[in-house]
Amino acid sequence: MDTFKLVRPEHLNHYGYLFGGFLLKWVDEIAWIAASRDHPGCRFVTVAMNGVEFHRGVHQGAVLRFNSREHKRGNTSVQYAVSVFCDDLESGTEEPIFSTCITFVRLDNEGNKIPLPAADGSVKQG
């Protein structure tokens, strides 16, 4: 799933660069949306985000493209790979700026882990 964000003045630190916290928030939110759309009816919470390393600074006006896709699936959890690219609207090129994997776990209404449905809609056993 591809999603886009525009970097606005309120997203910048005092040096004029995108705050890393905004990027992490967007990555988490976009991956959660992808997981929720791919697995309707599942209630997911974030349990882990693999390594956080920013590859390049981002300035106001940049358009970011977020690509999120299912990477790995467990019994009660699913992991999404997220790659973020900064688009150069003048040249039409883009540069990778960040990537990570986020793990979500499925919970019931009481906050207990429960199995993901199988691809055919049944519940996995074991």
C-alpha positions as CSV (number, residue, x, y, z in Angstrom):
1,M,0.0,0.0,0.0
2,D,1.4,3.4,-0.9
3,T,0.5,6.5,1.1
4,F,1.8,10.1,0.8
5,K,2.5,12.9,3.3
6,L,3.5,16.5,2.8
7,V,6.1,17.8,5.2
8,R,4.7,21.1,6.7
9,P,6.2,23.7,8.9
10,E,4.7,22.2,12.1
11,H,6.6,19.0,11.4
12,L,10.1,20.7,11.5
13,N,12.6,21.1,14.3
14,H,14.4,24.3,15.0
15,Y,17.1,23.5,12.3
16,G,14.4,23.2,9.6
17,Y,14.4,19.4,9.3
18,L,11.6,16.9,9.8
19,F,11.4,15.7,13.5
20,G,12.1,12.0,13.5
21,G,9.1,11.5,15.9
22,F,6.7,12.7,13.2
23,L,8.2,10.2,10.7
24,L,7.9,7.4,13.3
25,K,4.3,8.3,14.1
26,W,3.4,8.3,10.4
27,V,5.2,4.9,9.8
28,D,3.3,3.3,12.7
29,E,0.0,4.7,11.7
30,I,0.3,3.8,8.0
31,A,1.5,0.3,8.7
32,W,-1.4,-0.1,11.2
33,I,-3.9,1.0,8.5
34,A,-2.4,-1.4,6.0
35,A,-2.6,-4.3,8.5
36,S,-6.2,-3.4,9.5
37,R,-7.2,-3.2,5.8
38,D,-5.5,-6.5,5.0
39,H,-7.1,-8.2,8.0
40,P,-10.6,-6.8,8.5
41,G,-12.1,-7.3,11.9
42,C,-8.7,-7.7,13.6
43,R,-7.9,-5.4,16.5
44,F,-4.1,-4.7,16.3
45,V,-1.7,-2.9,18.6
46,T,2.0,-2.2,17.9
47,V,4.4,-4.3,19.8
48,A,7.7,-3.7,18.1
49,M,9.5,-1.5,15.5
50,N,12.9,-2.8,14.3
51,G,15.9,-0.6,14.0
52,V,15.4,3.2,13.7
53,E,18.0,4.8,11.4
54,F,17.3,8.0,9.4
55,H,19.2,8.0,6.1
56,R,18.8,11.6,5.2
57,G,17.3,14.9,6.4
58,V,13.9,16.1,5.1
59,H,12.9,19.7,4.6
60,Q,9.5,21.6,4.5
61,G,7.6,20.9,1.3
62,A,8.9,17.4,0.7
63,V,6.5,14.8,-0.4
64,L,7.1,11.5,1.3
65,R,5.9,8.2,-0.1
66,F,5.3,5.4,2.4
67,N,5.2,1.8,1.1
68,S,3.9,-0.8,3.5
69,R,3.4,-4.5,2.9
70,E,3.0,-7.6,4.9
71,H,6.4,-9.1,5.6
72,K,5.8,-12.0,8.0
73,R,2.8,-13.6,9.7
74,G,2.7,-15.5,13.0
75,N,-0.1,-17.1,15.0
76,T,-1.2,-13.9,16.8
77,S,1.0,-11.3,15.1
78,V,1.8,-9.8,11.8
79,Q,4.8,-7.9,10.7
80,Y,4.8,-5.1,8.1
81,A,7.8,-3.8,6.2
82,V,7.7,0.0,5.6
83,S,9.9,1.9,3.3
84,V,9.8,5.7,3.1
85,F,11.0,7.7,0.1
86,C,11.4,11.4,-0.4
87,D,10.0,12.6,-3.8
88,D,11.8,15.2,-5.9
89,L,8.8,16.8,-7.6
90,E,11.1,18.8,-10.0
91,S,12.9,15.7,-11.4
92,G,10.4,13.0,-10.7
93,T,13.0,11.0,-8.8
94,E,12.8,9.7,-5.3
95,E,15.4,8.8,-2.6
96,P,15.0,6.3,0.2
97,I,15.1,7.9,3.6
98,F,13.9,5.3,6.1
99,S,12.9,1.7,6.4
100,T,11.8,-0.6,9.2
101,C,9.6,-3.5,10.1
102,I,6.7,-3.1,12.6
103,T,5.1,-6.0,14.4
104,F,1.4,-5.9,15.4
105,V,-0.4,-8.3,17.7
106,R,-4.1,-9.1,17.5
107,L,-6.0,-8.6,20.7
108,D,-9.5,-9.4,21.9
109,N,-11.8,-6.9,23.7
110,E,-10.1,-7.7,27.0
111,G,-6.6,-7.1,25.7
112,N,-5.6,-10.8,25.3
113,K,-3.7,-12.1,22.3
114,I,-5.8,-14.1,19.9
115,P,-5.0,-16.0,16.7
116,L,-5.2,-14.3,13.3
117,P,-7.8,-15.7,10.9
118,A,-6.3,-18.0,8.3
119,A,-6.2,-16.9,4.7
120,D,-9.5,-18.8,4.1
121,G,-11.2,-16.9,7.0
122,S,-10.9,-19.7,9.5
123,V,-9.1,-19.3,12.8
124,K,-5.6,-20.9,13.0
125,Q,-5.3,-23.7,15.6
126,G,-2.3,-24.2,17.8
